[in-house]
Amino acid sequence: MKLWSAAVGCVVVLSAISAHADGALKVDGASAQMAVSIMKQWPRGVVTTDGKTSDWTYEEGVLLDGIVAQWHATANGDEFRYVKDAVDKYVGDDGSIKGYRPKIHSLDEIAMGRALLLVYRVTQQPKYYKAARYIHDQLADQPRTASGGYWHKDVYPNQMWLDGAYMAEPFRAAYAYTFHEPDDFDDITKQLLLMYGHMKDPKTGLLKHGWDESKTMPWADKNTGLSPEVWGRAMGWYMMAMVDVLDWLPADHPQRPALIAALKDLSQSVVKYQDKTTGLWWQVMAYGPRKGNYPEASASCMFVYAIAKGVRKGYLPQSLEPSATRGWKAIQRAFVKTAPNGDLELDGTVKVGGLGGKPYRSGTFDYYVGEKTRVNDAKGIGAYLLAGSEMGQVATEALGQGKTVMVDAWFNSQTRKNAAGQTELFHYKWDDDTNSGFSFVGRAFERYGVKLATLKTAPTVADLKRAQVYFLVSPDIPAKNPNPHYMDKASGDAIEAWVKAGGVLIILQNDKNNSEFEHFNSLSERFGIHFNAVLRNTVDNNNWPQATAMIPAGTGGIFTYPHKAYLKEISTITVSGPAKAILKDKGDVLMAKTKFGKGTVFAVVDPWIYNEYVDRRNTLPLDFDGFDAAIDLAGWAIRQPK
């Protein structure tokens, strides 16, 4: 199908991407085409630049970060497969990592760990955990400055570089969250706040590239230890680190407000130094069009990503969003080129920037502007894809600001053992990236700027008041959970009162072999919805039509666009009272809706929008558009008044 990309003024044809309920794109068309182009140029995750194949490097790590961001925005399974192929060429069955050099104590070596962790979270295969644990554990030997900051590398003693913030801290944060190591967050935030506290230039409000705490390096100011100038990409690394660490940092962590305050402060300064004529950012940020200075692609992409994501996540004010949009349009004009074969290319990424070493790098203006740019630099492409993944969400991100979408983890409270032997919740949960998870449903909602929450206790009125939308999905049976929590009167009363006051209740039932009905119907029947404990739409040997349900445009006033749903092994619904059937198939009700007081209840007979059927890693044909339907459903839900 065809997508219009205003950013590049062209039509992009991509089979796995379509328009969502607001007429905006699921991902910016230019970055989607760039992802296709780069996967074609560097197939199976084998990155080749300067005539040689890359090793385990931070540059490939940043590229994979961009590909992951595209997958999360597009549900194009080719992108996940690309990342997995890239990781698999390094990781052995025993968790060993080909090309990883722990003895040099370089934070750059940590960057690929983010993609490795993502593959673990999706597949749960132990070898990826072993490799991630090895990276995590070796950081215990990373040398530190007197104040506790990581050295950037062994060969740069007592020095913190802004680059290291992105190389290490998002990986550490994702690891801490995934493997339940909450104490790590204290040191993660310490690293970031050390940089903010010591590396800020009072004249510009920006951070200098490096800080030598010993103040002995020739490039270091003898009073502050800081390097001479503000390098664009160094600031970009730090900004991206901030917004990515906040993804994982617990909401109640004592340093979370300080990180957000630092992000706001620095973002204002970054916007101030955006070039007023071009909309881009300069290689040496504070000098503008001084002779020799030049706009730089990777830094510009990093700032677009960090600002747009920060606004969508509610860390930054909406007033900063136009800066990201202006920057993105400028990037297309200045740096995006079309190759003779029709593929997109990214020009204008500086190859390298550093301090000290041999040959010596002084950190001065003349040094930075003397570094050359190149076409299709892997880290530049990664930053571009990250920026594009956010710009595809700009059209909707303000609609749900201030709202919370909560998923139940009480009536469905199944647990599993992770590769570290820890017990964790899974199955229809926002943070479950496996087939059984709801991570893509969560992303569909996050496109609208909402916050996600999980309720791990029996619902009370006070609990539910924190949310505008509440998901109840496939309540447990003993075969799934030895100690199920059944729906009871107190919970039903709380949910009914919340809906009546304006809440949006979304119920996704299941079939009789996978879900509880008797107790749960005591809730749903309050809204005129009775789930029938039957088994329908079984599928034999991938005979996909056996589970096909067509959702016409306008269904129930919920789905603006038509969708082809895959509803495998389902129950059915009987409606009464205020409930209305909104989708039927062969005489059976598959979806129903109830207006109840000021609120609304939407019910469907299957949790059909879970990852297995929307993330497109699996064999389900691409014309089943569960992710589009989830985005459509999310848009309806967050628009309901409360």
C-alpha angles and dihedrals in degrees: 000000000000127000127192115222111195089188094069100018095234141106116253121199114209124159097207099048131071143159117283131217097289096050090250122121123263086227132006108274094226095055091044090055090045090055091052091047095050094046087053093048095045104029123197092009095295103140116200121187131158088014096297137092115251124245127211095312140155089240092064089042091059091047090054091048087059093047090050090051089052091051091051090052099041107028086224103156092201087073094056091046089052092053092047092050090050092051094042094059087066107032120077126207089259093054095256116146120223112222097009111136110198095167094069090060093218119164087208087071091063097061097084088057091081093065090043091055091048091055090049092050091052100041102025088214111160096224091068091050091051091051093046091048090052091055092045095048096048089060086073085074095048108123116245137205121245090268093051102261120141117254108238090230139343089256092056103058120197091002130128116195123192088232089070093061091069096034095058117012103062089050092048091048093049090048093048091052096042096047099034100247099145095166089068090070091070091062094039091058090042091058093051095044092047088060093046093047097047107026102052118118108220092209098057104019088232130116124255117235099246142018123201104197091194090053090217103114115103090236094051123100106243092227103039104019089228128140116246105254147031108249113204099224093045089058088046092055091053095047092050091048091055097053093042096049089051088061089069104026112109113254091236098047108131093229097050094092090050092052092049091047090052091048091052092048095049094043091058089053093046091053089049090059095047106119109257094212104043103022090230134112125244130241089240099033105206098049103062115189096356111150110282096017118117139187109259126215104211095049091047090052092047093053092047089052096046095045096044093046092044090054094046092049092049096245093112131043121261088242089077096056095086088060091060093046092048091048093049093052090048091052090056092052097044107033113016113093134176116233121219090260091055097255120133121245133191118224129186105050114140109233099222145348129187149139131253118342129111118329087034119248113204100192090230128135091258091052096052096045089049091064113099130232128225142194121259098004106179096230091047091051090049092053090047092053091047090053092047092050088060098041090058087063099047094094092064107023095098096053098079102032111142094020127113128210113202129197123203119246097169107066087035104036104147117160137200137186114252123214090271090058093251123139114238140168117256142158118081093004127137093235096046107104095178125097090276096053137102097218093119092048087052091052090050088058094041089060084075095053097254126145120238124224137178123215110211097176136059106287121258129183089254092052094049094047087072090065138058094194126037126190122207111186132184103325114229129266124196092258088062099034123018090210107039123182109225125207110267136186096261092052091045092051092051093048093046092051091048093051091046089054091055109283124145111229116195114193120191109183128185139209127292093263094055108032144047118246113168098065095031093055088062085072102037093047089062084071096042094261121125119182114214114221097230137123117236136160099034112175126221120205096337093308090163099188089065089073100033119127120177115215109201121217111273095025108171090339084282106092110053092184132044117260137189106223129197106217107175122180101359143167125227135235135235113200129206140162112004095356120106128200108235101174127032133177124189089344095308123116111235100169132028138178133202130192104211120179106308093335140073137226121206117189132186131176098235139035086237097158097065119124099268091065101035111036093067096223090119137061100273108125115257094241089074099089106192094149091053089050091050091052090048092049091047092052091053094046097051092048094060110108122250 
